[in-house]
Amino acid sequence: MRSLIVAFVLLYGVPASAAALHYTLPDETAALAPGPHVDVAQVCGSCHSVDYITTQPPGHADPRAFWSTEVTKMRKAFGAPVDDKDAAMIVDYLALTYR
């Protein structure tokens, strides 16, 4: 058994202990544009920068479909804490404000 442990350590090394990392994030520089339901859409900035929204490419043939897909992705894939009613208001806001 001892030779098995020695072989494992030689092949894979000794696990290193890692210290916790702490980051100081820069202040938010972007802001959501005024529009209907902007107050509800503010929740988006709790998980990512507002820049993530404002830098999405404009000119979608169907902005509502684009933003609906994005909001659904944030909720389903990333666990954004947004209920159905708020999600609909966020999609309305984004589709009207960030075409």
N, CA, C and O of each residue as an XYZ file, in Angstrom:
396
protein
N       0.826     -1.193      0.000
C       0.000      0.000      0.000
C       0.868      1.253      0.000
O       0.574      2.233     -0.685
N       1.947      1.198      0.787
C       2.837      2.353      0.868
C       3.434      2.679     -0.490
O       3.546      3.852     -0.846
N       3.815      1.676     -1.245
C       4.411      1.919     -2.555
C       3.379      2.528     -3.517
O       3.732      3.296     -4.413
N       2.126      2.183     -3.324
C       1.060      2.770     -4.137
C       0.919      4.257     -3.841
O       0.748      5.054     -4.764
N       0.987      4.641     -2.577
C       0.899      6.052     -2.191
C       2.099      6.808     -2.733
O       1.939      7.903     -3.273
N       3.282      6.261     -2.607
C       4.487      6.904     -3.117
C       4.384      7.069     -4.632
O       4.739      8.124     -5.158
N       3.916      6.070     -5.324
C       3.766      6.150     -6.779
C       2.763      7.242     -7.147
O       2.987      7.992     -8.097
N       1.675      7.335     -6.412
C       0.668      8.366     -6.674
C       1.263      9.760     -6.500
O       1.066     10.636     -7.342
N       1.997      9.960     -5.394
C       2.608     11.267     -5.128
C       3.619     11.602     -6.208
O       3.681     12.746     -6.658
N       4.403     10.641     -6.629
C       5.401     10.890     -7.676
C       4.737     11.222     -9.013
O       5.230     12.074     -9.751
N       3.639     10.566     -9.324
C       2.956     10.810    -10.590
C       2.152     12.101    -10.587
O       2.152     12.836    -11.575
N       1.479     12.378     -9.503
C       0.529     13.497     -9.486
C       0.944     14.658     -8.590
O       0.292     15.703     -8.595
N       1.983     14.497     -7.848
C       2.429     15.567     -6.967
C       1.607     15.633     -5.700
O       0.600     14.943     -5.546
N       2.053     16.463     -4.816
C       1.362     16.666     -3.553
C       0.356     17.785     -3.745
O       0.710     18.846     -4.259
N      -0.875     17.577     -3.348
C      -1.868     18.640     -3.511
C      -1.435     19.896     -2.753
O      -1.025     19.820     -1.595
N      -1.527     21.020     -3.399
C      -1.172     22.291     -2.775
C      -2.406     22.896     -2.119
O      -3.533     22.731     -2.588
N      -2.160     23.590     -1.033
C      -3.282     24.279     -0.412
C      -3.358     25.678     -1.014
O      -2.333     26.312     -1.263
N      -4.551     26.145     -1.241
C      -4.738     27.452     -1.877
C      -5.378     28.410     -0.887
O      -6.314     28.065     -0.166
N      -4.849     29.609     -0.874
C      -5.434     30.654     -0.023
C      -6.582     31.312     -0.780
O      -6.586     31.357     -2.010
N      -7.538     31.812     -0.039
C      -8.667     32.503     -0.660
C      -8.185     33.781     -1.328
O      -7.336     34.493     -0.791
N      -8.727     34.061     -2.492
C      -8.398     35.290     -3.211
C      -9.499     36.306     -2.986
O     -10.679     35.959     -2.945
N      -9.115     37.538     -2.842
C     -10.080     38.618     -2.671
C      -9.851     39.643     -3.767
O      -8.718     40.053     -4.020
N     -10.919     40.049     -4.407
C     -10.842     41.005     -5.494
C     -11.566     42.288     -5.127
O     -12.620     42.259     -4.492
N     -11.009     43.382     -5.519
C     -11.695     44.653     -5.399
C     -12.100     45.046     -6.816
O     -11.250     45.356     -7.651
N     -13.375     45.030     -7.070
C     -13.867     45.346     -8.405
C     -13.932     46.853     -8.600
O     -14.190     47.599     -7.655
N     -13.698     47.296     -9.827
C     -13.813     48.736    -10.082
C     -15.268     49.175     -9.970
O     -16.186     48.363    -10.087
N     -15.461     50.459     -9.744
C     -16.808     51.000     -9.684
C     -17.485     50.856    -11.041
O     -16.831     50.920    -12.081
N     -18.786     50.662    -11.021
C     -19.581     50.564    -12.254
C     -19.524     51.908    -12.972
O     -19.734     52.956    -12.362
N     -19.241     51.867    -14.263
C     -19.166     53.107    -15.037
C     -20.345     53.274    -15.977
O     -20.604     54.379    -16.454
N     -21.054     52.206    -16.246
C     -22.203     52.283    -17.151
C     -23.485     52.366    -16.334
O     -23.532     51.961    -15.172
N     -24.501     52.892    -16.959
C     -25.814     52.969    -16.316
C     -26.867     52.573    -17.338
O     -26.706     52.813    -18.534
N     -27.928     51.976    -16.868
C     -29.028     51.636    -17.762
C     -29.711     52.924    -18.222
O     -29.878     53.870    -17.452
N     -30.090     52.932    -19.473
C     -30.794     54.083    -20.029
C     -32.186     54.169    -19.414
O     -32.765     53.147    -19.046
N     -32.727     55.379    -19.301
C     -34.091     55.505    -18.781
C     -35.083     54.787    -19.690
O     -34.889     54.702    -20.903
N     -36.116     54.290    -19.098
C     -37.153     53.613    -19.869
C     -38.140     52.937    -18.936
O     -37.932     52.885    -17.724
N     -39.227     52.416    -19.519
C     -40.232     51.737    -18.694
C     -39.642     50.468    -18.060
O     -39.026     49.652    -18.744
N     -39.836     50.320    -16.774
C     -39.377     49.154    -15.999
C     -37.868     49.145    -15.752
O     -37.313     48.107    -15.394
N     -37.196     50.284    -15.936
C     -35.754     50.319    -15.668
C     -35.472     49.932    -14.219
O     -34.438     49.336    -13.920
N     -36.387     50.272    -13.329
C     -36.201     49.925    -11.914
C     -36.145     48.408    -11.725
O     -35.383     47.916    -10.892
N     -36.935     47.676    -12.479
C     -36.932     46.206    -12.392
C     -35.665     45.645    -13.028
O     -35.090     44.676    -12.530
N     -35.232     46.254    -14.126
C     -34.044     45.784    -14.848
C     -32.750     46.011    -14.068
O     -31.721     45.420    -14.393
N     -32.796     46.862    -13.044
C     -31.597     47.108    -12.236
C     -31.055     45.824    -11.614
O     -29.862     45.735    -11.323
N     -31.916     44.828    -11.407
C     -31.476     43.565    -10.811
C     -30.406     42.894    -11.664
O     -29.588     42.138    -11.140
N     -30.399     43.154    -12.956
C     -29.415     42.529    -13.847
C     -27.989     42.878    -13.415
O     -27.079     42.058    -13.534
N     -27.804     44.094    -12.915
C     -26.489     44.542    -12.480
C     -26.004     43.898    -11.196
O     -24.866     44.130    -10.787
N     -26.833     43.099    -10.553
C     -26.381     42.415     -9.343
C     -25.507     41.203     -9.670
O     -24.770     40.716     -8.813
N     -25.592     40.720    -10.907
C     -24.772     39.570    -11.312
C     -23.676     39.935    -12.310
O     -22.627     39.291    -12.343
N     -23.907     40.942    -13.104
C     -22.902     41.341    -14.091
C     -22.966     42.838    -14.312
O     -23.921     43.507    -13.916
N     -21.942     43.341    -14.945
C     -21.863     44.769    -15.221
C     -22.977     45.186    -16.175
O     -23.418     44.412    -17.025
N     -23.411     46.410    -16.014
C     -24.391     46.968    -16.945
C     -23.791     47.018    -18.351
O     -24.520     46.977    -19.342
N     -22.470     47.106    -18.432
C     -21.801     47.086    -19.745
C     -22.188     45.848    -20.550
O     -22.245     45.897    -21.778
N     -22.449     44.754    -19.870
C     -22.837     43.529    -20.569
C     -24.108     43.752    -21.386
O     -24.273     43.177    -22.462
N     -24.994     44.584    -20.869
C     -26.240     44.897    -21.570
C     -26.001     45.952    -22.637
O     -26.416     45.793    -23.785
N     -25.335     47.021    -22.253
C     -25.199     48.168    -23.154
C     -24.298     47.894    -24.346
O     -24.369     48.615    -25.341
N     -23.460     46.883    -24.275
C     -22.574     46.585    -25.400
C     -23.088     45.467    -26.306
O     -22.386     45.052    -27.228
N     -24.294     44.977    -26.057
C     -24.866     43.978    -26.972
C     -25.082     44.639    -28.326
O     -25.483     45.801    -28.392
N     -24.825     43.916    -29.393
C     -24.975     44.526    -30.715
C     -26.420     44.947    -30.992
O     -27.352     44.188    -30.727
N     -26.602     46.153    -31.522
C     -27.958     46.632    -31.840
C     -28.424     46.104    -33.200
O     -27.686     45.414    -33.904
N     -29.648     46.441    -33.544
C     -30.160     46.167    -34.887
C     -30.723     44.775    -35.103
O     -30.671     44.258    -36.218
N     -31.254     44.166    -34.072
C     -31.853     42.840    -34.239
C     -33.176     42.971    -34.983
O     -33.937     43.912    -34.760
N     -33.438     42.022    -35.859
C     -34.696     42.027    -36.606
C     -35.886     41.953    -35.645
O     -36.932     42.551    -35.900
N     -35.725     41.233    -34.562
C     -36.779     41.101    -33.551
C     -36.156     41.297    -32.176
O     -35.787     40.322    -31.522
N     -36.034     42.554    -31.724
C     -35.385     42.814    -30.431
C     -36.050     42.073    -29.260
O     -35.363     41.637    -28.336
N     -37.362     41.932    -29.297
C     -38.060     41.235    -28.214
C     -37.608     39.774    -28.137
O     -37.374     39.256    -27.045
N     -37.487     39.116    -29.274
C     -37.047     37.715    -29.278
C     -35.604     37.602    -28.787
O     -35.271     36.697    -28.023
N     -34.753     38.526    -29.232
C     -33.355     38.513    -28.792
C     -33.266     38.649    -27.278
O     -32.615     37.841    -26.616
N     -33.926     39.678    -26.726
C     -33.826     39.926    -25.296
C     -34.559     38.867    -24.478
O     -34.152     38.567    -23.355
N     -35.610     38.308    -25.012
C     -36.299     37.221    -24.316
C     -35.369     36.021    -24.169
O     -35.317     35.386    -23.115
N     -34.648     35.724    -25.225
C     -33.686     34.620    -25.180
C     -32.589     34.900    -24.156
O     -32.202     34.011    -23.398
N     -32.087     36.139    -24.136
C     -31.035     36.499    -23.189
C     -31.519     36.405    -21.739
O     -30.823     35.863    -20.881
N     -32.704     36.931    -21.478
C     -33.246     36.890    -20.114
C     -33.514     35.443    -19.701
O     -33.240     35.070    -18.560
N     -34.034     34.642    -20.592
C     -34.265     33.224    -20.294
C     -32.948     32.526    -19.983
O     -32.868     31.736    -19.042
N     -31.915     32.816    -20.773
C     -30.595     32.226    -20.528
C     -30.088     32.619    -19.139
O     -29.584     31.772    -18.400
N     -30.218     33.883    -18.786
C     -29.745     34.335    -17.475
C     -30.491     33.622    -16.343
O     -29.897     33.286    -15.319
N     -31.766     33.400    -16.530
C     -32.567     32.738    -15.499
C     -32.290     31.243    -15.434
O     -32.051     30.701    -14.355
N     -32.321     30.573    -16.585
C     -32.234     29.111    -16.609
C     -30.795     28.612    -16.467
O     -30.524     27.720    -15.662
N     -29.878     29.181    -17.240
C     -28.504     28.685    -17.224
C     -27.683     29.244    -16.067
O     -26.834     28.545    -15.512
N     -27.931     30.499    -15.701
C     -27.097     31.138    -14.690
C     -27.814     31.382    -13.368
O     -27.206     31.883    -12.422
N     -29.094     31.036    -13.287
C     -29.815     31.121    -12.029
C     -30.170     32.516    -11.569
O     -30.271     32.759    -10.367
N     -30.363     33.442    -12.498
C     -30.741     34.806    -12.111
C     -32.041     34.759    -11.298
O     -33.007     34.112    -11.704
N     -32.059     35.441    -10.161
C     -33.229     35.393     -9.282
C     -34.337     36.336     -9.747
O     -34.606     37.356     -9.113
N     -34.967     35.984    -10.853
C     -35.997     36.828    -11.474
C     -37.232     35.968    -11.705
O     -37.155     34.915    -12.337
N     -38.384     36.429    -11.183
C     -39.614     35.662    -11.396
C     -40.197     35.992    -12.781
O     -39.712     36.883    -13.478
N     -41.240     35.256    -13.156
C     -41.824     35.400    -14.494
C     -42.312     36.824    -14.774
O     -42.081     37.360    -15.858
N     -42.983     37.430    -13.799
C     -43.524     38.783    -13.978
C     -42.400     39.789    -14.219
O     -42.479     40.605    -15.137
N     -41.353     39.730    -13.394
C     -40.229     40.647    -13.561
C     -39.475     40.367    -14.856
O     -39.007     41.295    -15.515
N     -39.354     39.095    -15.222
C     -38.674     38.755    -16.477
C     -39.384     39.399    -17.660
O     -38.733     39.920    -18.565
N     -40.704     39.368    -17.660
C     -41.470     39.979    -18.751
C     -41.236     41.484    -18.790
O     -41.112     42.065    -19.868
N     -41.175     42.121    -17.616
C     -40.920     43.567    -17.583
C     -39.494     43.895    -18.029
O     -39.266     44.909    -18.690
N     -38.550     43.049    -17.674
C     -37.163     43.265    -18.105
C     -37.055     43.130    -19.614
O     -36.389     43.937    -20.263
N     -37.704     42.121    -20.177
C     -37.699     41.952    -21.636
C     -38.331     43.163    -22.303
O     -37.803     43.669    -23.293
N     -39.457     43.635    -21.772
C     -40.090     44.852    -22.325
C     -39.107     46.014    -22.316
O     -38.931     46.692    -23.329
N     -38.468     46.244    -21.175
C     -37.522     47.347    -21.051
C     -36.389     47.203    -22.056
O     -36.099     48.141    -22.798
N     -35.748     46.045    -22.090
C     -34.593     45.848    -22.969
C     -34.980     45.963    -24.434
O     -34.252     46.573    -25.218
N     -36.111     45.388    -24.816
C     -36.535     45.410    -26.218
C     -36.848     46.826    -26.695
O     -36.622     47.157    -27.859
N     -37.365     47.658    -25.800
C     -37.679     49.029    -26.176
C     -36.472     49.954    -26.087
O     -36.366     50.911    -26.855
N     -35.573     49.680    -25.169
C     -34.475     50.598    -24.900
C     -33.198     50.235    -25.652
O     -32.458     51.123    -26.076
N     -32.934     48.960    -25.819
C     -31.708     48.497    -26.492
C     -32.086     47.683    -27.719
O     -31.998     46.455    -27.721
N     -32.497     48.372    -28.735
C     -32.955     47.750    -29.988
C     -31.767     47.348    -30.768
O     -31.903     46.801    -31.862
